[in-house]
Amino acid sequence: MDECQTEVTVVNTHGLHARPAMQFVDTANKFNSEITVSSGDAEMDAKSIMSVMQLAATRGTVLRMKAQGRDAQEALAALAELVSKGFGEP
């Protein structure tokens, strides 16, 4: 079973508000791996919209993501790309 982690910075102007948070959760839920996301001391379930919203990640926030499972690397790559491209927002 694979376990990996990565960091990515929130780049979109309004940060991880409701729409991008839902995109993040929807993407995480496409994978079987257990995925967490953290900012500071708060580590949250990446597959839960309420948990991701609690991060209150603004522009410039560094998110640490961890995944464990057979598709862990693929999951983190997809999530990192989503965040680094600003969720399709300016």
MARFILO-247618 format. One line per 5 residues: number of its first residue (from 1); their letters; for each residue z, x, y of N, C-alpha, C. Coordinates in steps of 0.05 Angstrom, whole numbers, plus 5000, padded with zeros to 4 digits. Layout:
NUM = A = Z:X:Y:Z:X:Y:Z:X:Y ~ ...
END
This chain:
1 = MDECQ = 5000:5017:4976:5000:5000:5000:5000:5018:5025 ~ 4981:5013:5043:4979:5028:5067:4999:5020:5088 ~ 5008:5040:5103:5025:5034:5126:5015:5052:5149 ~ 5010:5040:5172:5000:5056:5195:5010:5044:5221 ~ 5007:5059:5242:5015:5050:5268:4997:5062:5289
6 = TEVTV = 4996:5049:5312:4980:5058:5335:4992:5048:5360 ~ 4983:5059:5382:4991:5049:5409:4966:5043:5425 ~ 4968:5023:5442:4946:5015:5460:4958:5005:5486 ~ 4944:5009:5508:4954:5000:5534:4939:4974:5542 ~ 4955:4955:5552:4943:4930:5562:4928:4937:5588
11 = VNTHG = 4902:4930:5589:4886:4937:5612:4876:4914:5629 ~ 4877:4890:5618:4867:4867:5634:4886:4860:5656 ~ 4876:4850:5678:4891:4845:5703:4916:4828:5699 ~ 4914:4807:5684:4937:4789:5681:4954:4794:5656 ~ 4949:4815:5642:4966:4822:5619:4963:4803:5596
16 = LHARP = 4984:4803:5580:4983:4787:5555:4994:4759:5560 ~ 4979:4744:5576:4986:4716:5581:4977:4698:5558 ~ 4978:4672:5561:4974:4654:5538:4948:4658:5523 ~ 4925:4658:5537:4899:4660:5523:4896:4686:5508 ~ 4901:4709:5520:4898:4734:5505:4920:4736:5483
21 = AMQFV = 4943:4726:5488:4964:4726:5467:4954:4711:5442 ~ 4941:4688:5447:4931:4672:5425:4908:4687:5410 ~ 4891:4701:5425:4870:4717:5413:4883:4739:5395 ~ 4904:4751:5405:4918:4772:5391:4929:4761:5364 ~ 4942:4738:5366:4954:4726:5342:4932:4717:5323
26 = DTANK = 4911:4704:5333:4889:4696:5316:4877:4720:5301 ~ 4874:4742:5315:4862:4766:5302:4882:4776:5281 ~ 4907:4778:5288:4927:4788:5268:4928:4771:5243 ~ 4924:4745:5247:4926:4726:5224:4901:4727:5206 ~ 4881:4742:5214:4857:4746:5196:4863:4766:5174
31 = FNSEI = 4885:4780:5176:4891:4801:5157:4916:4794:5140 ~ 4917:4805:5116:4939:4800:5098:4963:4818:5104 ~ 4959:4840:5117:4980:4859:5123:5002:4846:5140 ~ 5026:4857:5137:5048:4850:5154:5045:4867:5179 ~ 5045:4854:5203:5039:4868:5228:5061:4862:5248
36 = TVSSG = 5071:4883:5261:5089:4879:5283:5078:4892:5308 ~ 5087:4882:5331:5079:4894:5357:5105:4897:5373 ~ 5106:4919:5387:5131:4923:5403:5124:4935:5430 ~ 5142:4930:5449:5141:4941:5475:5170:4946:5483 ~ 5177:4971:5489:5205:4977:5493:5221:4974:5467
41 = DAEMD = 5243:4961:5468:5260:4957:5445:5253:4932:5429 ~ 5236:4915:5440:5230:4889:5427:5207:4893:5407 ~ 5213:4888:5381:5193:4888:5360:5189:4860:5350 ~ 5164:4851:5352:5158:4823:5346:5137:4820:5324 ~ 5137:4797:5311:5117:4790:5291:5090:4785:5306
46 = AKSIM = 5070:4800:5299:5044:4798:5313:5029:4773:5305 ~ 5039:4759:5285:5025:4734:5276:5038:4709:5287 ~ 5057:4712:5306:5071:4690:5317:5066:4689:5348 ~ 5055:4667:5357:5049:4665:5386:5075:4666:5402 ~ 5096:4654:5394:5121:4655:5409:5132:4683:5410
51 = SVMQL = 5130:4698:5389:5139:4725:5389:5123:4743:5408 ~ 5096:4740:5406:5079:4757:5423:5083:4750:5453 ~ 5086:4725:5459:5091:4716:5487:5117:4728:5498 ~ 5137:4731:5481:5162:4742:5489:5161:4771:5498 ~ 5140:4785:5491:5136:4813:5499:5132:4814:5530
56 = AATRG = 5121:4793:5541:5115:4792:5570:5101:4818:5579 ~ 5080:4825:5565:5066:4850:5570:5047:4847:5593 ~ 5052:4862:5614:5035:4862:5638:5015:4885:5636 ~ 4997:4886:5655:4977:4908:5656:4992:4934:5657 ~ 4983:4953:5640:4996:4979:5639:5017:4982:5617
61 = TVLRM = 5025:4960:5605:5045:4960:5584:5033:4974:5559 ~ 5048:4992:5547:5040:5005:5522:5051:4988:5499 ~ 5033:4979:5482:5041:4964:5458:5040:4982:5434 ~ 5061:4983:5418:5061:4998:5393:5058:4978:5370 ~ 5038:4982:5354:5032:4964:5332:5035:4978:5305
66 = KAQGR = 5048:4964:5287:5052:4975:5260:5041:4954:5240 ~ 5029:4964:5219:5018:4946:5198:5024:4958:5171 ~ 5030:4941:5152:5035:4950:5124:5020:4931:5106 ~ 5003:4942:5089:4987:4926:5071:4960:4939:5065 ~ 4945:4926:5048:4919:4938:5039:4899:4940:5062
71 = DAQEA = 4901:4921:5081:4881:4921:5103:4895:4930:5130 ~ 4916:4946:5128:4931:4954:5151:4914:4969:5172 ~ 4899:4988:5163:4883:5004:5182:4862:4986:5196 ~ 4849:4969:5181:4829:4951:5192:4842:4932:5212 ~ 4865:4922:5206:4880:4903:5223:4886:4917:5250
76 = LAALA = 4897:4941:5249:4905:4954:5274:4880:4962:5290 ~ 4859:4969:5276:4834:4976:5291:4824:4952:5306 ~ 4824:4928:5293:4814:4904:5306:4832:4896:5330 ~ 4858:4898:5326:4877:4891:5348:4875:4911:5371 ~ 4873:4937:5365:4871:4957:5386:4845:4954:5402
81 = ELVSK = 4823:4947:5388:4798:4942:5402:4800:4918:5421 ~ 4813:4897:5411:4816:4873:5427:4832:4879:5453 ~ 4854:4893:5450:4871:4899:5473:4857:4919:5492 ~ 4845:4940:5481:4833:4960:5498:4808:4950:5513 ~ 4796:4929:5503:4773:4917:5516:4782:4894:5535
86 = GFGEP = 4808:4891:5539:4819:4872:5558:4816:4843:5550 ~ 4813:4837:5524:4811:4810:5515:4787:4796:5527 ~ 4767:4811:5535:4743:4800:5548:4747:4791:5577 ~ 4770:4799:5588:4776:4792:5616:4772:4816:5634 ~ 4770:4811:5660:4768:4834:5679:4794:4850:5681
END
